[in-house]
């Protein structure tokens, strides 16, 4: 179709709209498609090329080269220049240009076209005038002047539900009542907000997605309406949503297993037949399967067939990891300096329903080996483990040697990780003054980690909390033997402030309870300083001093506050940050003397975790220190 034919077709449609008084309608879409239902039935405006000058073709009417000028508030001017036919045809090539008579018809139809565009932004009482003029250079000018008038706002919202959701809510089912209430409370275009066609569509799509995820995957919109009062500048929204049947999970169906027992999957499902379907339950199950370390990919879904809604099969499709895996890593941190790690995992040694894991770490200040035997989850979700480790660490002119043996079991759920274990610890500390302290301890321990974060890898909102408790008996070559209790807590809050500003607040505290005469192994005591403690000070260089030599303390307190934001919207992964840290370790709370560290830093939010580069000033030592680290510490 030529441009001239396209113009004639459009002008004919515009004339019909003017005759019927219906050209102020909004675009029509399927109410259950991505765009949702709308108020009326005219076609949506088509995107156009950037405005430019065009010449008329040879023959026919006179040369129709022209300029379009739009006088309107900023965003509305952009809208009109993008979608008006006058703007669209201004950018056509010379061979496809329009004639003077077609330009006249386009100019006459432009007020109605402009009003239809303005209505999509909530301006239903706009005044649009068009004036023809000629420039000093003899080129015709079409000048469109817009007075948008008041923007219409949403004044009421009424959502009516049909189907199983309504029946269960009427019967007093609390989950159904809560879901129905959330559909209205979480509506994205509430009363008081300016009406926009895009926001209206997004609100309907969001509500439909929430209902489908909440247990009604075949839900659809029935009638939806945005009733406009152009004189009062108000819009009343209403809609009827049919939930369809509620889906109940049936039998578990597993595909893709070759090496591992199906019980591995069934033991972490926690979704027996009869469990109401929700998208979140399936995603949590999928996450638990991935955390086993046995599968490369996991898909958990259902077939949304209404005929099977009362007992829909739960499908799990997996792709297994290789039987053995070796990994080499390189890194750097203020704690270990440059380091190399070698890891090996066997996912079914000698046919045993469990895994063997070994890790060797070689760093500038730390060398360590870790070995672990861990069973796959049993029917209650617990994993039995036997682990051991050897480490040699240099910090603050000291050398610390440690050997640990643990036996226990762990349980991971959606937000909580639990570890219960008994530990045998041998520790040797070679102090800067040449004194060697050897200790050993047997203890019972409970570790608990709770997270409620928007992202575990790159959190910006939420809270994480880590608690540790232990009780044991210690012996040493420099002090008396006796009982001890150890408590430790670390809490981190992530919170967005709006406008691309983000904050992070951390509080850490710990204490070892024991008689003063009892010697406690150094790994169970506390020091501060370093990337995840008080920046501006080297790793483990803050603590009490005994006989002129730095030592570990029985109490610990550190805190940190940080604010950050992206440098520019074009680089959303690159942030700058400013922070203040404070804290110390001591033998008693009365002796605790917090020191300050503060500075600025860079954050690169990579897919595997944040890369942090901080320049911090230690106020106590009056020196600046550079800190580099990768990842999140819980």
C-alpha positions in Angstrom: 0.0 0.0 0.0 1.4 3.5 -0.9 1.6 6.3 1.6 -1.1 8.2 -0.3 -3.5 5.2 0.0 -2.6 4.8 3.7 -3.4 8.5 4.3 -6.7 8.2 2.5 -7.6 5.1 4.5 -6.7 6.8 7.8 -8.5 10.0 6.9 -11.7 8.2 6.0 -11.6 6.4 9.3 -11.0 9.7 11.1 -14.0 11.3 9.4 -16.2 8.4 10.4 -15.0 8.8 14.0 -15.7 12.5 14.0 -19.2 11.9 12.6 -19.9 9.4 15.3 -18.3 11.4 18.1 -16.3 8.3 19.1 -12.7 9.2 18.3 -11.8 9.8 21.9 -11.8 6.0 22.6 -8.9 4.1 24.0 -7.1 1.1 22.4 -8.8 -2.3 22.5 -7.1 -5.5 23.6 -8.1 -9.0 24.7 -8.9 -8.6 28.4 -6.9 -11.8 29.2 -4.0 -11.0 27.0 -0.9 -9.1 28.3 -2.5 -5.7 27.6 -5.9 -6.5 29.2 -9.3 -5.0 28.4 -9.8 -1.3 27.7 -12.6 1.2 27.6 -13.4 1.2 23.9 -12.5 0.1 20.4 -10.3 2.3 18.3 -6.9 0.9 17.1 -3.8 1.7 19.1 -1.6 4.4 17.6 1.4 3.0 15.7 5.0 4.0 16.4 6.4 6.5 13.9 9.8 7.5 12.7 11.4 10.7 14.0 10.0 13.9 12.5 11.6 15.3 9.4 11.0 17.2 6.2 9.5 15.6 3.1 8.9 16.7 -0.5 5.9 16.1 -2.7 6.1 13.7 -5.7 6.1 14.9 -9.3 2.6 15.4 -10.7 -0.7 15.6 -8.8 -1.2 18.4 -6.3 1.4 21.1 -5.4 4.5 20.4 -3.4 3.5 19.3 0.2 6.8 19.8 2.1 5.9 21.0 5.6 6.9 21.5 9.1 5.0 20.3 12.2 5.1 22.3 15.5 3.5 21.0 18.6 3.0 23.2 21.6 2.2 21.0 24.7 3.7 20.1 28.1 6.9 18.0 27.8 5.8 14.4 28.0 2.6 15.0 26.0 4.5 16.8 23.3 6.8 13.7 23.0 3.7 11.5 22.8 2.1 13.5 20.0 5.3 13.9 18.0 5.8 10.1 18.2 2.3 9.0 17.2 0.5 11.7 15.3 -0.1 10.9 11.6 1.1 14.4 10.8 4.4 13.6 12.4 4.6 10.1 10.9 4.1 11.3 7.3 6.4 14.2 7.7 9.3 11.7 7.9 8.4 9.8 4.6 10.8 9.8 1.7 10.4 12.3 -1.2 9.1 9.6 -3.6 6.4 8.6 -1.1 5.4 12.1 0.0 1.8 13.4 0.3 0.1 16.1 -1.7 -1.3 19.5 -0.5 -4.9 18.2 -0.4 -3.8 15.2 1.7 -1.9 17.5 4.0 -5.1 19.6 4.5 -7.1 16.5 5.4 -4.4 15.3 7.8 -4.3 18.7 9.5 -8.1 18.8 9.8 -8.2 15.4 11.4 -5.2 16.0 13.8 -7.2 17.5 16.7 -9.4 14.3 17.0 -6.3 12.1 16.7 -4.4 14.1 19.3 -7.4 13.9 21.7 -7.5 10.2 21.4 -3.8 10.0 22.2 -4.2 12.4 25.2 -7.0 10.2 26.6 -4.5 7.3 27.0 -2.7 9.5 29.5 -5.8 10.5 31.4 -6.6 13.8 29.7 -10.3 13.6 28.7 -11.1 17.3 28.5 -8.2 18.5 26.3 -8.5 21.4 23.9 -6.6 21.0 20.7 -6.3 23.6 18.0 -4.6 23.5 14.6 -3.4 26.5 12.7 -1.9 26.6 9.2 0.8 29.1 8.5 3.7 29.7 6.1 7.3 30.2 7.2 9.7 32.9 6.0 11.2 30.2 3.7 7.9 29.6 2.1 7.4 26.1 3.7 3.9 25.4 5.1 3.7 25.1 8.9 1.1 23.1 10.8 1.0 24.3 14.3 -0.8 22.2 16.9 -1.6 23.8 20.2 -2.7 21.6 23.2 -4.3 22.7 26.5 -4.6 19.3 28.2 -6.8 20.5 31.1 -7.0 18.6 34.4 -5.8 15.0 34.5 -8.5 12.5 35.4 -7.9 10.5 38.5 -9.2 7.1 39.7 -11.9 7.7 42.3 -13.2 4.1 42.9 -12.3 0.5 42.4 -14.6 -2.5 42.5 -13.4 -6.0 41.8 -15.9 -8.8 41.9 -14.8 -12.5 42.0 -16.5 -15.5 40.6 -15.7 -19.2 40.7 -14.1 -21.3 43.4 -12.4 -18.3 45.0 -15.7 -16.6 45.7 -17.4 -19.8 46.9 -14.6 -20.6 49.3 -14.4 -17.0 50.6 -18.2 -17.0 51.2 -17.8 -20.3 53.1 -15.3 -18.7 55.5 -12.1 -20.1 54.1 -9.4 -17.7 55.5 -6.9 -18.3 52.7 -9.5 -17.5 50.1 -10.6 -14.4 52.0 -7.0 -13.3 52.4 -6.3 -13.8 48.7 -9.4 -11.9 47.7 -8.5 -9.0 50.0 -4.9 -8.9 48.6 -6.2 -8.6 45.0 -7.8 -5.2 46.0 -5.1 -4.1 48.4 -2.3 -4.7 46.0 -4.1 -3.2 43.0 -1.5 -1.2 41.1 -3.8 1.7 40.1 -5.6 2.6 43.4 -8.0 5.5 43.9 -6.2 8.8 43.9 -3.7 7.9 41.2 -3.8 9.5 37.8 -5.4 7.4 35.2 -3.2 6.0 32.4 -4.1 3.4 29.9 -0.7 1.6 30.4 -1.2 1.6 34.2 -4.8 0.3 33.8 -3.5 -2.6 31.6 -0.6 -3.3 34.0 -2.9 -3.4 37.0 -5.2 -5.9 35.4 -2.2 -8.1 34.3 -0.7 -8.0 37.8 -3.9 -8.9 39.5 -4.5 -11.8 37.1 -0.9 -13.0 37.6 -1.3 -12.9 41.4 -4.5 -14.9 41.3 -3.0 -17.5 39.0 0.0 -17.8 41.2 -2.2 -18.1 44.3 -3.8 -21.4 43.3 -6.1 -20.6 40.4 -3.9 -21.0 37.2 -6.9 -20.8 34.8 -8.2 -17.5 36.1 -9.5 -15.0 33.5 -10.9 -11.5 33.5 -14.6 -11.2 32.5 -15.9 -7.7 32.1 -13.6 -4.8 32.9 -14.5 -1.1 32.6 -13.0 2.3 33.2 -16.0 4.7 33.4 -14.9 8.2 32.6 -16.6 11.4 33.7 -14.8 14.0 31.6 -16.5 16.9 33.3 -15.6 15.8 36.8 -12.2 14.5 35.6 -12.8 11.2 37.4 -12.5 7.5 36.4 -14.3 4.7 38.1 -12.7 1.3 37.7 -14.5 -2.0 37.9 -13.9 -5.6 36.8 -15.1 -9.1 37.3 -12.6 -11.9 37.6 -13.4 -15.6 37.2 -11.0 -17.6 39.3 -11.9 -20.9 37.8 -11.3 -24.0 40.0 -8.7 -24.1 42.7 -6.0 -26.6 41.9 -5.0 -29.3 44.4 -1.7 -31.2 44.0 -1.8 -34.9 43.3 0.9 -37.5 42.8 4.5 -36.6 42.2 5.9 -37.5 38.8 9.7 -37.5 38.3 11.6 -37.4 35.0 15.3 -37.4 34.2 16.8 -39.5 37.0 19.6 -41.9 36.1 22.2 -42.1 38.9 20.3 -40.9 42.0 17.4 -42.4 44.0 14.0 -40.9 43.5 13.7 -40.7 47.3 16.2 -37.8 47.2 13.5 -35.7 45.5 10.5 -37.1 47.4 12.2 -36.4 50.8 12.5 -32.7 50.1 9.2 -32.2 48.4 7.1 -31.6 51.5 4.0 -31.4 49.2 1.9 -34.4 49.9 -1.2 -35.1 47.7 -4.0 -32.8 48.8 -1.8 -29.7 49.2 -3.3 -26.6 47.6 -1.3 -25.5 44.6 0.5 -22.1 44.7 3.3 -20.9 42.5 5.4 -20.1 45.5 5.2 -23.7 46.9 6.6 -25.0 43.6 9.4 -22.4 43.4 10.4 -23.2 47.0 10.5 -27.0 46.1 12.5 -26.2 43.0 15.0 -24.2 45.1 15.4 -27.0 47.7 16.2 -29.4 44.9 18.8 -27.1 43.4 20.5 -26.7 46.8 21.1 -30.4 47.0 24.0 -30.0 44.5 22.9 -33.0 42.5 21.1 -31.4 39.6 22.2 -29.0 36.8 18.6 -27.9 36.1 15.3 -28.4 37.8 11.7 -27.7 36.6 8.7 -28.1 38.8 5.3 -27.4 37.3 1.7 -28.6 36.8 -0.5 -28.9 33.7 -3.3 -26.3 34.3 -6.1 -28.6 33.1 -9.4 -27.8 34.8 -10.5 -31.4 34.4 -7.7 -32.5 36.8 -7.9 -29.5 39.2 -8.9 -31.7 42.1 -5.7 -33.8 41.9 -3.3 -32.3 39.4 0.0 -34.2 39.0 3.1 -32.5 40.2 5.8 -32.8 37.6 9.5 -32.7 38.4 12.0 -32.7 35.5 15.7 -32.8 36.3 19.0 -32.8 34.5 21.7 -34.5 36.7 25.1 -33.0 37.5 28.1 -35.1 36.6 29.0 -37.8 39.1 32.3 -36.1 40.0 33.3 -32.5 39.7 36.6 -30.6 40.2 36.8 -26.9 40.5 39.7 -24.4 40.6 39.3 -20.9 41.9 41.3 -17.8 42.3 40.5 -14.8 44.6 41.6 -12.0 46.8 40.4 -10.6 50.1 41.7 -8.5 52.9 41.5 -11.7 55.1 43.5 -14.1 53.0 45.2 -12.0 50.4 45.6 -13.8 47.1 44.4 -17.4 47.3 43.9 -20.5 45.1 41.2 -23.0 45.9 40.8 -26.6 44.7 37.5 -28.4 45.2 36.3 -31.9 44.4 32.8 -33.4 44.9 31.7 -37.0 44.4 27.9 -37.2 44.3 27.6 -41.0 44.9 30.8 -42.6 46.2 30.7 -46.4 46.2 26.9 -46.3 45.5 26.3 -44.5 48.8 23.2 -42.2 49.0 25.3 -39.2 49.8 28.2 -37.0 48.8 31.9 -36.5 49.6 33.4 -33.0 49.4 37.0 -31.8 49.7 38.4 -28.3 49.5 42.0 -27.2 49.6 42.7 -23.5 50.1 46.2 -21.9 49.6 46.4 -18.2 50.4 49.0 -15.7 51.4 47.9 -15.7 55.1 45.7 -18.8 55.3 46.1 -22.4 54.3 43.3 -24.9 55.0 41.7 -28.2 54.0 38.1 -29.2 54.6 36.6 -32.6 54.1 32.9 -33.6 54.5 30.7 -36.6 54.2 27.0 -35.6 53.9 24.1 -37.9 53.4 21.2 -36.9 51.1 18.0 -35.8 53.0 16.0 -38.4 54.9 12.2 -38.6 55.1 12.2 -35.7 57.6 14.5 -33.6 55.4 17.6 -33.9 57.6 21.1 -34.5 56.3 23.6 -36.4 58.5 27.2 -35.1 58.2 30.7 -35.9 59.3 33.2 -33.2 58.7 36.8 -32.3 59.5 39.2 -29.4 58.8 42.8 -28.3 59.2 43.9 -24.7 59.0 46.9 -22.5 59.4 46.3 -18.8 59.6 48.6 -15.7 60.1 47.2 -12.5 61.4 48.5 -9.7 63.6 52.0 -11.3 63.8 50.5 -14.5 65.1 50.1 -18.0 63.8 47.0 -20.0 64.6 46.7 -23.7 63.9 43.3 -25.5 64.3 41.9 -29.0 63.8 38.1 -29.6 63.9 36.0 -32.7 63.8 32.2 -32.4 63.6 29.4 -34.9 63.6 25.8 -33.8 63.3 22.9 -33.1 61.0 21.5 -30.2 59.0 18.0 -29.1 57.8 17.4 -26.4 55.1 13.9 -25.0 54.6 12.7 -22.0 52.6 14.2 -19.3 54.8 15.9 -21.2 57.6 19.1 -23.2 57.7 19.7 -25.3 60.9 22.9 -27.1 61.9 23.2 -29.2 65.1 26.6 -30.8 65.8 29.1 -32.0 68.3 32.7 -30.7 67.7 36.1 -31.7 68.9 38.6 -28.7 68.5 42.3 -28.7 68.9 44.0 -25.3 68.7 47.5 -24.0 68.9 48.3 -20.3 69.0 51.9 -19.0 68.5 51.8 -15.4 69.8 54.0 -12.5 68.6 56.0 -12.7 71.9 56.9 -16.3 71.3 54.4 -17.8 73.8 52.6 -21.0 72.5 49.1 -21.7 73.8 47.6 -25.1 73.2 43.9 -25.8 73.9 41.3 -28.4 73.2 37.5 -28.4 73.6 34.6 -30.6 73.2 31.3 -28.8 72.6 27.6 -29.2 71.5 26.5 -26.5 69.1 23.4 -25.1 67.3 23.7 -22.8 64.3 20.6 -21.0 62.9 20.4 -18.8 59.8 17.2 -17.0 58.8 16.8 -14.9 55.6 14.0 -12.9 54.2 15.6 -11.1 51.3 14.5 -10.1 47.8 17.7 -11.8 46.5 20.2 -14.0 48.4 23.0 -13.1 45.9 22.3 -9.4 45.4 20.0 -8.3 48.2 18.5 -4.7 48.3 15.6 -5.3 50.7 15.1 -7.6 53.6 16.7 -9.0 56.8 19.2 -11.8 57.4 20.0 -13.1 60.9 22.6 -15.6 62.0 22.6 -17.1 65.5 25.1 -19.5 67.1 25.0 -21.2 70.5 27.4 -23.7 72.0 28.2 -25.2 75.4 31.4 -27.3 76.1 34.4 -28.2 78.2 37.9 -26.8 77.5 41.4 -27.7 78.6 44.7 -25.9 78.0 48.4 -25.8 78.8 48.3 -22.3 80.2 45.1 -22.1 82.3 42.6 -24.2 84.2 40.1 -26.5 82.6 36.3 -25.9 82.8 32.9 -25.4 81.2 32.1 -22.6 78.8 29.1 -21.2 76.9 29.4 -19.3 73.6 26.8 -17.1 72.0 27.0 -15.1 68.8 24.6 -13.1 66.6 24.9 -11.2 63.3 22.0 -9.3 61.8 21.9 -7.4 58.5 19.1 -5.1 57.3 18.9 -4.1 53.6 16.4 -1.3 52.8 15.7 0.8 49.7 15.1 4.5 50.4 13.6 5.3 47.0 15.1 7.3 44.1 17.7 4.5 43.6 19.2 5.0 47.1 19.9 1.9 49.2 21.0 1.3 52.7 22.6 -1.5 54.6 22.9 -1.7 58.4 24.7 -4.5 60.3 25.0 -5.4 64.0 27.2 -8.1 65.3 27.7 -9.3 68.9 29.1 -12.2 70.8 30.2 -13.4 74.2 31.9 -16.4 75.8 30.7 -17.2 79.3 33.3 -19.0 81.5 35.3 -18.5 84.7 38.3 -16.2 84.2 40.7 -19.0 85.0 39.4 -21.3 82.2 41.5 -21.3 79.0 39.3 -21.1 75.9 40.5 -22.1 72.4 41.4 -19.0 70.3 39.0 -19.9 67.4 36.1 -19.7 69.9 37.1 -16.2 71.1 36.6 -12.9 69.2 38.6 -10.3 67.3 37.4 -7.5 65.0 38.8 -5.7 62.0 38.6 -6.5 58.2 36.2 -6.5 55.3 33.2 -7.9 57.2 33.9 -6.3 60.5 35.4 -2.8 61.0 37.0 -1.5 57.7 40.0 0.7 58.0 41.8 -2.0 60.1 43.5 -5.2 59.1 41.9 -8.6 59.6 41.8 -9.6 63.3 43.9 -6.7 64.5 41.3 -5.3 67.0 41.1 -6.9 70.4 42.4 -6.6 74.0 46.1 -6.3 74.7 47.8 -8.6 77.3 51.4 -8.2 78.2 51.8 -5.8 75.3 50.6 -8.3 72.8 47.3 -8.4 70.9 44.9 -11.2 72.1 41.4 -12.4 71.5 38.6 -11.3 73.7 35.5 -12.9 75.3 33.1 -10.2 74.1 32.5 -8.6 70.7 30.5 -5.8 69.2 30.6 -4.3 65.8 28.2 -2.2 63.7 28.1 -0.8 60.2 25.9 1.7 58.3 26.2 2.1 54.5 24.4 4.1 51.9 24.8 3.4 48.1 23.3 4.1 44.7 24.1 3.5 41.1 26.4 6.0 39.4 23.9 6.4 36.5 20.8 4.6 35.2 22.8 3.5 32.2 25.1 1.5 34.5 22.7 0.0 37.1 25.2 -2.6 38.2 28.0 -0.1 39.1 27.3 1.7 42.5 29.2 4.0 44.7 28.9 3.8 48.5 29.7 5.6 51.7 30.0 3.8 55.1 30.8 4.1 58.8 31.9 1.1 60.8 32.5 0.8 64.5 33.4 -1.9 67.0 36.0 -3.9 68.9 36.6 -7.0 71.0 37.5 -7.1 74.7 37.6 -9.3 77.7 34.6 -7.6 79.3 31.8 -5.2 78.2 33.2 -2.6 80.6 36.5 -2.7 78.8 35.1 -2.6 75.3 36.2 0.6 73.5 34.8 0.8 70.0 37.0 2.3 67.3 35.7 4.0 64.1 36.4 3.3 60.4 34.8 5.2 57.6 35.2 5.8 53.9 33.8 5.3 50.4 33.7 2.4 48.0 32.7 0.9 44.6 30.2 -1.9 44.1 29.9 -4.0 41.0 26.8 -6.2 41.3 27.8 -9.2 39.2 25.6 -12.3 38.6 27.6 -14.3 41.1 27.6 -11.7 43.9 28.8 -8.2 44.6 32.4 -7.2 44.1 33.4 -4.5 46.7 36.3 -2.2 46.7 36.5 0.1 49.7 38.9 2.8 50.8 38.5 3.1 54.6 40.2 5.4 57.1 40.9 3.9 60.5 40.5 6.8 63.0 42.3 5.0 65.8 45.4 4.3 63.8 45.1 7.3 61.5 45.7 5.4 58.3 43.8 4.5 55.2 43.3 0.9 54.0 42.1 -0.6 50.8 39.6 -3.5 51.1 38.6 -5.8 48.3 36.1 -8.7 48.7 33.5 -10.7 46.7 30.2 -12.0 48.0 27.8 -11.6 50.9 28.6 -12.8 54.5 25.7 -14.1 56.5 
